[in-house]
């Protein structure tokens, strides 16, 4: 299962010290508030895909507007691909 904390860590790595001061990440945090370029956002998605051997459907990914919706979509894809949590790549 992918967690908000895992996504937060990936985002902070991409922003390399340019993380907006005072911003507290929650499931409701809009992706646009993170100050990430579209390339940086795509890189976070690609990392999730590689880490978990999944692939985001571009149409479904286009609807992602918040961190919570990104986590939920990733976990939905994981559940579809790996019905038994024991199979999920670590």
N, C-alpha and C positions, 0 to 999 in steps of 0.2 A: 504494500500500500504506500502510495506517495503522500507525503505530509506537507503541510504548509511550511514547516520549518525547513524541509529539504529544498523547496522552491525558493524560499527566502535566502538560503545559503547560496544557491546558484545565481540568484539575482545580485547579491552583494559581491560575488566573485566577478561578475560581468561589469559591474559599475566601478570596481577597483578604487574605492575611496571617494567616489562621487555620489554615494548614497545620500539622498536628501536628508538633511539634518532634522531630527525630531520626528521623522516619519515612522510610525509604528505600523507594521504590516499585519493586516487581519484578512479574513476571507472576503471582506467587503472592499478592500483596497483596489481601486481601479488601476489597471495596468498602465494607463496613461499618466498616472500620478507618480510613477516610479522614475521618470526621467530617462527611460531606456529608449534607444533607437529601435526601429523596427528590426534591424539586423541583430541587435543584442537580444531582443525578444525571441526572434527565430532561433538564435543560438541556444537559448534556454530550452526551447521546445525540442530542438535536435538532441540536446544532451539527455533529456528525459527519454526520448525515443531510443537512443543508443543504450542508455543505462538499463532500460526495461525491455528492450527488444520489441517495441510497439511502434505503431505508425498512426499519427493523428490524421483524421479525415479533414482535408482543408476546409470543407464546407462547415463542419462542426467547429473547427478551430477558429474560424472567422467570427463566430458568435461569442467567443470568450472575451469578456470585458473586465473581469475581476480575478484576483488571485484565487478566490474560492472556486470560481467557475473553471479555471485552469486545472486546479487540483481535482475537482469533480470529474471533468472530462477525462483526464489522465487515468483516474481510478476506474471510470466506466470502461475505458479501452482495455485496461489491465484485466478487469473482471470478464470481459468478453473473450479475451485471448487466453487467459489462465483461470478457468472456472475454479480450480483448486488453488488456494493461496500458496500451497507447498511448491508449486511449479514456477512461481514468479522469480525471475532472476534477481540476484542481490547485488 
